[in-house]
Amino acid sequence: MPELPEVETTVRGLARYLDGERIAGVAVNRPNLRRAFPVELAQTLTGARVTGLGRRAKYGLIHTDRMATLVFHLGMSGRWRIDPEAIDKHDHLVLETAPRPNQKSHVLALCDPRRFGSVDLVDTERLDEWPSFAAMGPEPLGDALTAEHLRNAFRGRVASLKQLLLDQRIVAGLGNIYVCEALFRARIDPRKAAGKVSLPALRRLVPAIRAVLGEAIAAGGSSLRDYAQPSGELGYFASSFDVYDREGEACSCGDTVRRIVQGGRSTWFCPKCQR
């Protein structure tokens, strides 16, 4: 599943072609993805000008001058394609920008073979109140994520640290790949009860989270299975994984990377480095 760095990379790639442009055409090629497309999607977006793009957790945001924001989630296999040679059967939403003098129009196709993604239209002024956003915790790259916030959120909790870091109500946007990598860098055992993690350890964890996400964004994300950037390029952060998907391989300390299952999700860690 595309995680925060992949969505951030996607949004930045789309901005090159969409920011400030007018949408001349909208084609909805099936009635639904994970849920139905908004019935007013084509009518609202046709003729609208894109006023900016952004991201909240693992959702991409396309703001328009109609005071409506297109909110997309890439699900398990979604990605945007820029100026494809032909529209594919899995290109379920297609936007076309209006041409400008000496500048051609562009076609942007949301491709989602497994259809676990979603597209919504939300009142821009009430984005924070949208149910999927209202209960979310702070962004991991923002100032609101602090060691003190985590300590308060974890107080008295016996669930493992790894599992609670994936709870979007505690931190918005963290996913399995980057939690495994951040815990390795912070030298914290993912099995430890969250309520027993010390404040000094949490003060190592917060910058580790930011560093891992920042490096992944700079690398264009991690291309696993179906993900690619809008340009078609593959992200290359996967070549920098310390522990993720490296079961049985040697850690930099000389010990062996292990894999366990927590809450139905695989966790990779080094038992010697992470205590």
KESE-687313 format. One record per residue (C-alpha): residue number from 1; residue in one letter; x, y, z. Coordinates in nm, 2 decimals, padded with zeros to 4 digits, m for minus. Each point is the difference from the previous one (the first is absolute). Layout:
// residues N
<NUM 'A' <X Y Z>>
...
//
This chain:
// residues 275
<1 'M' <00.00 00.00 00.00>>
<2 'P' <00.14 00.35 m00.08>>
<3 'E' <00.09 00.17 00.33>>
<4 'L' <00.06 00.36 00.09>>
<5 'P' <00.32 00.05 m00.21>>
<6 'E' <m00.16 m00.15 m00.31>>
<7 'V' <m00.31 00.22 00.04>>
<8 'E' <00.22 00.31 00.06>>
<9 'T' <00.20 m00.09 m00.31>>
<10 'T' <m00.32 m00.05 m00.20>>
<11 'V' <m00.14 00.34 00.11>>
<12 'R' <00.32 00.18 m00.09>>
<13 'G' <00.01 m00.17 m00.34>>
<14 'L' <m00.37 00.09 m00.07>>
<15 'A' <00.07 00.36 00.10>>
<16 'R' <00.23 00.05 m00.30>>
<17 'Y' <m00.29 m00.06 m00.23>>
<18 'L' <m00.30 00.11 00.19>>
<19 'D' <00.08 00.29 00.23>>
<20 'G' <m00.16 00.31 m00.14>>
<21 'E' <m00.16 m00.18 m00.30>>
<22 'R' <m00.36 m00.02 m00.10>>
<23 'I' <m00.16 m00.34 m00.03>>
<24 'A' <m00.16 m00.02 m00.34>>
<25 'G' <m00.12 m00.36 00.01>>
<26 'V' <m00.09 m00.27 00.26>>
<27 'A' <m00.07 m00.36 m00.09>>
<28 'V' <m00.13 m00.25 00.27>>
<29 'N' <00.04 m00.34 m00.16>>
<30 'R' <m00.17 m00.21 00.26>>
<31 'P' <m00.25 00.07 00.28>>
<32 'N' <00.23 m00.08 00.30>>
<33 'L' <00.33 m00.09 00.15>>
<34 'R' <00.00 m00.10 00.36>>
<35 'R' <m00.32 00.21 00.01>>
<36 'A' <m00.20 00.18 m00.26>>
<37 'F' <00.13 00.31 m00.17>>
<38 'P' <m00.18 00.32 00.10>>
<39 'V' <m00.29 00.05 m00.23>>
<40 'E' <00.09 00.36 m00.05>>
<41 'L' <00.37 m00.06 m00.07>>
<42 'A' <00.00 00.07 m00.37>>
<43 'Q' <m00.23 00.30 00.02>>
<44 'T' <00.19 00.16 00.29>>
<45 'L' <00.35 m00.05 m00.15>>
<46 'T' <m00.07 00.08 m00.37>>
<47 'G' <00.11 00.36 m00.05>>
<48 'A' <00.14 00.04 00.35>>
<49 'R' <00.35 00.14 00.06>>
<50 'V' <00.24 m00.19 00.22>>
<51 'T' <00.11 00.24 00.28>>
<52 'G' <00.25 m00.23 00.17>>
<53 'L' <00.09 m00.35 00.10>>
<54 'G' <00.08 m00.16 00.33>>
<55 'R' <00.00 m00.31 00.22>>
<56 'R' <m00.16 m00.11 00.32>>
<57 'A' <00.13 m00.33 00.14>>
<58 'K' <m00.02 m00.24 m00.30>>
<59 'Y' <m00.26 00.20 m00.19>>
<60 'G' <00.08 00.24 m00.29>>
<61 'L' <m00.18 00.33 m00.03>>
<62 'I' <m00.08 00.19 m00.31>>
<63 'H' <m00.16 00.34 00.09>>
<64 'T' <m00.21 00.19 m00.25>>
<65 'D' <m00.16 00.35 m00.04>>
<66 'R' <m00.34 m00.16 00.04>>
<67 'M' <00.07 m00.03 00.38>>
<68 'A' <00.01 m00.38 m00.05>>
<69 'T' <00.30 m00.22 00.06>>
<70 'L' <00.05 m00.33 m00.18>>
<71 'V' <00.13 m00.24 00.26>>
<72 'F' <00.16 m00.32 m00.13>>
<73 'H' <00.14 m00.31 00.17>>
<74 'L' <00.22 m00.23 m00.21>>
<75 'G' <m00.11 m00.32 00.19>>
<76 'M' <00.22 m00.30 m00.07>>
<77 'S' <00.09 00.05 m00.36>>
<78 'G' <m00.10 00.35 m00.11>>
<79 'R' <00.22 00.25 m00.18>>
<80 'W' <m00.05 00.30 m00.23>>
<81 'R' <00.13 m00.02 m00.36>>
<82 'I' <00.10 00.31 m00.19>>
<83 'D' <m00.08 00.03 m00.37>>
<84 'P' <m00.03 m00.38 m00.06>>
<85 'E' <00.02 m00.11 m00.36>>
<86 'A' <m00.34 m00.16 00.04>>
<87 'I' <m00.27 m00.02 00.27>>
<88 'D' <00.02 m00.34 00.18>>
<89 'K' <m00.29 m00.20 00.12>>
<90 'H' <00.12 00.07 00.36>>
<91 'D' <00.01 00.38 m00.06>>
<92 'H' <m00.32 00.07 00.19>>
<93 'L' <00.01 00.38 00.03>>
<94 'V' <00.15 00.21 m00.27>>
<95 'L' <00.06 00.38 00.02>>
<96 'E' <00.10 00.22 m00.30>>
<97 'T' <00.14 00.35 00.05>>
<98 'A' <m00.09 00.28 m00.24>>
<99 'P' <00.28 00.10 m00.25>>
<100 'R' <00.18 00.34 00.04>>
<101 'P' <00.17 00.20 m00.26>>
<102 'N' <00.32 m00.18 m00.10>>
<103 'Q' <m00.08 m00.27 00.25>>
<104 'K' <m00.18 m00.33 m00.06>>
<105 'S' <m00.27 m00.15 00.22>>
<106 'H' <00.08 m00.29 00.22>>
<107 'V' <m00.19 m00.32 00.08>>
<108 'L' <00.02 m00.14 00.36>>
<109 'A' <m00.14 m00.35 00.05>>
<110 'L' <m00.06 m00.16 00.34>>
<111 'C' <00.09 m00.37 m00.05>>
<112 'D' <m00.11 m00.24 00.27>>
<113 'P' <m00.01 m00.37 m00.12>>
<114 'R' <m00.11 m00.14 00.34>>
<115 'R' <m00.25 00.29 00.07>>
<116 'F' <00.08 00.04 00.37>>
<117 'G' <00.05 00.37 m00.04>>
<118 'S' <m00.26 00.28 00.03>>
<119 'V' <m00.10 00.34 m00.13>>
<120 'D' <m00.21 00.25 00.19>>
<121 'L' <m00.10 00.36 m00.04>>
<122 'V' <00.01 00.20 00.32>>
<123 'D' <m00.08 00.36 00.09>>
<124 'T' <00.34 00.16 00.01>>
<125 'E' <m00.08 00.22 00.30>>
<126 'R' <m00.12 m00.31 00.20>>
<127 'L' <00.28 m00.24 m00.09>>
<128 'D' <00.11 m00.04 00.36>>
<129 'E' <m00.36 m00.10 00.09>>
<130 'W' <m00.02 m00.27 m00.26>>
<131 'P' <m00.05 m00.33 00.19>>
<132 'S' <00.32 m00.16 m00.14>>
<133 'F' <00.21 00.29 00.12>>
<134 'A' <m00.18 00.11 00.32>>
<135 'A' <00.13 m00.28 00.22>>
<136 'M' <00.36 00.00 m00.14>>
<137 'G' <00.30 00.08 00.21>>
<138 'P' <00.28 00.24 m00.09>>
<139 'E' <00.20 m00.02 m00.33>>
<140 'P' <00.33 m00.17 00.06>>
<141 'L' <00.19 00.27 m00.18>>
<142 'G' <m00.17 00.28 00.19>>
<143 'D' <00.09 00.18 00.32>>
<144 'A' <m00.30 m00.16 00.19>>
<145 'L' <00.17 m00.34 00.01>>
<146 'T' <00.22 00.01 00.31>>
<147 'A' <00.13 m00.25 00.24>>
<148 'E' <m00.24 00.15 00.26>>
<149 'H' <m00.29 m00.06 m00.23>>
<150 'L' <00.09 m00.37 m00.04>>
<151 'R' <00.06 m00.04 00.38>>
<152 'N' <m00.35 00.13 00.07>>
<153 'A' <m00.16 m00.21 m00.27>>
<154 'F' <00.18 m00.31 00.12>>
<155 'R' <m00.05 00.05 00.37>>
<156 'G' <m00.13 m00.32 00.16>>
<157 'R' <m00.02 m00.19 m00.33>>
<158 'V' <00.12 m00.36 m00.01>>
<159 'A' <m00.03 m00.04 m00.38>>
<160 'S' <00.33 m00.02 m00.18>>
<161 'L' <00.18 00.32 m00.11>>
<162 'K' <00.00 m00.11 m00.36>>
<163 'Q' <m00.38 m00.06 m00.01>>
<164 'L' <m00.08 00.33 00.16>>
<165 'L' <00.22 00.20 m00.24>>
<166 'L' <m00.22 m00.14 m00.28>>
<167 'D' <m00.31 00.14 00.18>>
<168 'Q' <m00.10 00.31 m00.21>>
<169 'R' <m00.16 00.16 00.30>>
<170 'I' <00.34 00.02 00.16>>
<171 'V' <00.21 00.09 m00.30>>
<172 'A' <m00.15 00.07 m00.34>>
<173 'G' <00.16 m00.16 m00.30>>
<174 'L' <00.25 m00.25 00.14>>
<175 'G' <00.01 m00.34 m00.16>>
<176 'N' <00.17 m00.33 00.04>>
<177 'I' <00.31 00.06 m00.20>>
<178 'Y' <00.11 00.33 00.16>>
<179 'V' <m00.10 m00.10 00.35>>
<180 'C' <00.23 m00.31 m00.02>>
<181 'E' <00.28 00.22 m00.13>>
<182 'A' <m00.05 00.28 00.25>>
<183 'L' <00.00 m00.24 00.30>>
<184 'F' <00.32 m00.16 m00.12>>
<185 'R' <00.17 00.35 m00.03>>
<186 'A' <m00.13 00.09 00.35>>
<187 'R' <00.12 m00.34 00.14>>
<188 'I' <m00.33 m00.09 00.15>>
<189 'D' <m00.15 m00.35 00.02>>
<190 'P' <m00.33 00.01 m00.19>>
<191 'R' <m00.14 m00.26 00.24>>
<192 'K' <00.03 00.23 00.30>>
<193 'A' <m00.32 00.11 00.17>>
<194 'A' <m00.06 00.36 m00.12>>
<195 'G' <m00.07 00.12 00.36>>
<196 'K' <00.34 m00.12 00.11>>
<197 'V' <00.20 00.18 m00.26>>
<198 'S' <00.21 00.27 00.17>>
<199 'L' <m00.01 00.36 m00.09>>
<200 'P' <00.37 00.00 m00.11>>
<201 'A' <m00.08 m00.29 m00.24>>
<202 'L' <m00.30 00.20 m00.14>>
<203 'R' <00.23 00.30 m00.04>>
<204 'R' <00.22 m00.22 m00.22>>
<205 'L' <m00.30 m00.14 m00.19>>
<206 'V' <m00.16 00.33 m00.11>>
<207 'P' <00.31 00.12 m00.20>>
<208 'A' <00.05 m00.35 m00.13>>
<209 'I' <m00.36 00.00 m00.14>>
<210 'R' <00.06 00.34 m00.17>>
<211 'A' <00.34 m00.11 m00.14>>
<212 'V' <m00.13 m00.32 m00.15>>
<213 'L' <m00.30 00.17 m00.16>>
<214 'G' <00.21 00.29 m00.13>>
<215 'E' <00.25 m00.23 m00.16>>
<216 'A' <m00.27 m00.21 m00.15>>
<217 'I' <m00.17 00.30 m00.15>>
<218 'A' <00.33 00.12 m00.14>>
<219 'A' <00.05 m00.34 m00.16>>
<220 'G' <m00.34 00.00 m00.16>>
<221 'G' <m00.15 m00.25 00.24>>
<222 'S' <00.04 m00.38 00.01>>
<223 'S' <m00.11 m00.18 m00.31>>
<224 'L' <m00.16 m00.32 00.13>>
<225 'R' <m00.24 m00.20 m00.23>>
<226 'D' <m00.21 00.25 m00.19>>
<227 'Y' <00.12 00.34 00.11>>
<228 'A' <00.17 00.25 m00.23>>
<229 'Q' <00.02 00.38 m00.01>>
<230 'P' <m00.23 00.19 m00.23>>
<231 'S' <00.29 00.04 m00.24>>
<232 'G' <00.02 m00.38 m00.02>>
<233 'E' <00.34 00.00 00.19>>
<234 'L' <00.05 m00.25 00.28>>
<235 'G' <00.08 00.11 00.35>>
<236 'Y' <00.34 m00.13 00.12>>
<237 'F' <m00.02 00.03 00.38>>
<238 'A' <m00.05 m00.38 00.02>>
<239 'S' <00.37 m00.04 m00.07>>
<240 'S' <00.07 00.18 00.33>>
<241 'F' <m00.22 m00.22 00.23>>
<242 'D' <00.18 m00.10 00.32>>
<243 'V' <m00.24 m00.27 00.11>>
<244 'Y' <m00.33 00.01 m00.20>>
<245 'D' <m00.05 m00.32 m00.20>>
<246 'R' <00.35 m00.12 00.09>>
<247 'E' <m00.08 m00.30 00.21>>
<248 'G' <00.30 m00.23 00.04>>
<249 'E' <00.25 00.26 m00.14>>
<250 'A' <00.29 00.15 00.20>>
<251 'C' <m00.06 00.32 00.19>>
<252 'S' <00.28 00.25 00.00>>
<253 'C' <00.09 m00.11 00.35>>
<254 'G' <00.06 m00.36 m00.12>>
<255 'D' <m00.32 m00.15 00.15>>
<256 'T' <m00.29 m00.13 m00.21>>
<257 'V' <m00.31 00.20 m00.09>>
<258 'R' <m00.31 m00.18 00.13>>
<259 'R' <m00.37 00.02 m00.10>>
<260 'I' <m00.29 m00.04 00.23>>
<261 'V' <m00.38 00.06 m00.04>>
<262 'Q' <m00.17 00.27 00.21>>
<263 'G' <m00.37 00.07 m00.04>>
<264 'G' <00.00 m00.19 m00.33>>
<265 'R' <00.29 00.21 m00.15>>
<266 'S' <00.36 m00.11 m00.05>>
<267 'T' <00.26 00.18 00.21>>
<268 'W' <00.38 m00.02 m00.08>>
<269 'F' <00.25 00.09 00.26>>
<270 'C' <00.35 m00.08 00.14>>
<271 'P' <m00.02 m00.15 00.35>>
<272 'K' <00.35 00.11 00.08>>
<273 'C' <m00.03 00.37 m00.11>>
<274 'Q' <m00.36 00.05 00.12>>
<275 'R' <m00.05 m00.05 00.37>>
//
